[in-house]
Amino acid sequence: PPKGLEGMENIGVGHCVEASSITPGFSLGSVADGDVAWGTGWSSAGVPPGQTTDEQWLLFDFGRQSTLSAIQYFIENDPVGAKGKRYCRDYVVEVSDDEQSWHTMATGVFPPGATSPRQSLPLVKIDPAVRAQYLKFRMLNSYAGNIICVGELKIWGH
């Protein structure tokens, strides 16, 4: 685990159950498979004509209440030519116990300039840690427009 999260584990592996959209050829399970090797990530399908936002989201169901402490976002290599800019810029982290009532635990902006495949962006800490069954990672936009890619999303907790 990253520094400051000793004793935590990546509880997101195998628990990403739904996404706002997905590009054909990508697997939803690849976004949280524990593998940060190139080519095992997720990509949104982009913004349909007439839609005014490029917001995308990933939903995790841990099967029971779990303690959630941090999120680690690894960017995906961008073979299409956007030079690594198809990663999330503004984000919101929400949690729920029933998928009906959502509570915001973190908001922020990832810094521009990440270009390395599988580069880890700054850790998103949930402080204090919270217990919840569901986590929704909302990506409000990207640095490259209408597509957002995630190489791996690690959810640190227990």
C-alpha positions as CSV (number, residue, x, y, z in Angstrom):
1,P,0.0,0.0,0.0
2,P,1.0,3.6,-0.4
3,K,2.7,5.4,2.5
4,G,0.3,6.1,5.3
5,L,-2.0,3.2,4.4
6,E,0.0,0.4,6.0
7,G,-2.3,-2.5,7.0
8,M,-4.8,-1.6,4.3
9,E,-5.4,-3.7,1.2
10,N,-6.8,-3.1,-2.3
11,I,-10.4,-4.1,-1.6
12,G,-11.6,-2.9,-5.0
13,V,-10.3,-6.0,-6.8
14,G,-13.2,-7.8,-8.5
15,H,-15.8,-5.4,-7.1
16,C,-16.4,-2.9,-9.9
17,V,-19.9,-3.8,-11.0
18,E,-21.2,-1.0,-13.2
19,A,-20.1,1.9,-15.3
20,S,-21.8,4.8,-17.0
21,S,-20.5,3.5,-20.3
22,I,-17.7,1.4,-21.8
23,T,-15.8,1.4,-25.1
24,P,-16.3,-1.9,-27.0
25,G,-13.2,-4.1,-26.5
26,F,-12.7,-3.0,-22.9
27,S,-13.8,-5.0,-19.9
28,L,-15.4,-3.5,-16.8
29,G,-13.5,-6.1,-14.7
30,S,-10.2,-4.7,-15.9
31,V,-10.5,-1.4,-14.1
32,A,-10.1,-3.2,-10.7
33,D,-8.3,-6.4,-11.4
34,G,-5.2,-5.5,-9.4
35,D,-3.1,-5.4,-12.6
36,V,-1.4,-2.1,-13.5
37,A,0.1,-3.5,-16.6
38,W,-0.7,-1.7,-19.9
39,G,-3.9,-2.7,-21.7
40,T,-6.0,-3.9,-18.8
41,G,-8.0,-0.7,-18.1
42,W,-11.4,0.8,-18.8
43,S,-12.4,3.5,-21.3
44,S,-15.7,5.4,-21.4
45,A,-17.7,5.3,-24.6
46,G,-17.6,9.0,-25.0
47,V,-20.3,11.6,-25.1
48,P,-23.3,10.9,-27.4
49,P,-24.3,13.6,-29.8
50,G,-26.5,16.2,-28.0
51,Q,-25.2,15.4,-24.5
52,T,-23.7,18.4,-22.8
53,T,-21.5,16.7,-20.2
54,D,-18.7,14.1,-20.4
55,E,-19.3,12.9,-16.8
56,Q,-18.6,9.2,-16.3
57,W,-18.7,7.0,-13.2
58,L,-17.6,3.6,-11.9
59,L,-19.6,1.8,-9.2
60,F,-18.1,-0.6,-6.7
61,D,-20.2,-3.1,-4.6
62,F,-18.1,-4.6,-1.8
63,G,-20.9,-7.0,-0.8
64,R,-21.0,-5.8,2.8
65,Q,-20.0,-2.7,4.7
66,S,-16.2,-2.1,4.3
67,T,-13.9,0.5,5.7
68,L,-12.8,2.8,2.9
69,S,-9.6,4.9,3.3
70,A,-8.3,6.0,-0.1
71,I,-8.5,5.7,-3.8
72,Q,-5.5,5.4,-6.1
73,Y,-6.1,6.2,-9.8
74,F,-3.6,4.9,-12.4
75,I,-3.8,6.5,-15.9
76,E,-4.2,4.3,-19.0
77,N,-1.8,4.5,-21.9
78,D,-3.6,6.4,-24.6
79,P,-3.0,4.6,-28.0
80,V,-5.4,6.9,-29.8
81,G,-3.2,9.9,-29.7
82,A,-4.5,12.2,-27.0
83,K,-1.0,12.1,-25.4
84,G,-2.2,10.8,-22.1
85,K,-4.8,13.5,-21.5
86,R,-7.8,11.1,-21.4
87,Y,-7.7,10.8,-17.7
88,C,-10.1,12.3,-15.2
89,R,-9.7,16.0,-14.2
90,D,-12.5,16.8,-11.7
91,Y,-13.8,14.0,-9.5
92,V,-16.3,13.2,-6.8
93,V,-16.2,10.2,-4.5
94,E,-19.5,9.1,-3.0
95,V,-20.5,6.2,-0.7
96,S,-23.8,4.5,0.1
97,D,-25.2,1.6,2.0
98,D,-28.3,1.2,-0.2
99,E,-27.5,2.7,-3.7
100,Q,-30.2,5.3,-3.0
101,S,-28.8,7.8,-0.6
102,W,-25.3,8.9,-1.6
103,H,-22.8,10.9,0.6
104,T,-19.9,12.9,-0.8
105,M,-16.6,11.9,0.8
106,A,-14.1,13.7,-1.4
107,T,-14.0,16.1,-4.3
108,G,-11.0,17.4,-6.2
109,V,-9.0,18.0,-9.3
110,F,-6.2,15.8,-10.5
111,P,-3.2,17.8,-11.8
112,P,-2.6,18.2,-15.5
113,G,0.6,16.9,-17.2
114,A,0.4,13.2,-16.5
115,T,1.6,11.3,-19.6
116,S,3.3,8.1,-18.4
117,P,1.3,4.9,-18.9
118,R,0.2,3.5,-15.6
119,Q,1.3,6.6,-13.7
120,S,-0.4,6.9,-10.3
121,L,-2.1,10.2,-9.8
122,P,-2.1,11.8,-6.3
123,L,-3.9,9.6,-3.7
124,V,-7.5,10.6,-2.9
125,K,-7.8,10.2,0.9
126,I,-11.1,9.6,2.6
127,D,-10.4,11.2,5.9
128,P,-11.7,10.1,8.2
129,A,-12.2,6.6,6.8
130,V,-15.8,5.6,6.3
131,R,-17.7,2.4,6.3
132,A,-20.0,1.7,3.3
133,Q,-21.1,-1.1,1.0
134,Y,-21.0,1.0,-2.2
135,L,-18.5,3.5,-3.7
136,K,-19.2,5.6,-6.8
137,F,-16.2,7.3,-8.4
138,R,-17.6,10.1,-10.5
139,M,-15.3,11.6,-13.2
140,L,-16.8,14.9,-14.2
141,N,-14.5,15.6,-17.2
142,S,-11.1,14.9,-18.7
143,Y,-8.2,16.9,-20.0
144,A,-8.9,15.7,-23.6
145,G,-12.6,16.1,-24.0
146,N,-15.2,13.4,-24.3
147,I,-13.5,10.2,-23.3
148,I,-12.1,9.2,-19.9
149,C,-9.7,6.3,-19.4
150,V,-8.7,4.5,-16.2
151,G,-5.8,2.1,-16.1
152,E,-6.6,0.8,-12.7
153,L,-8.6,2.1,-9.7
154,K,-7.4,0.8,-6.3
155,I,-9.7,1.2,-3.3
156,W,-7.6,1.0,-0.1
157,G,-9.4,-0.2,3.0
158,H,-10.4,-3.3,4.9
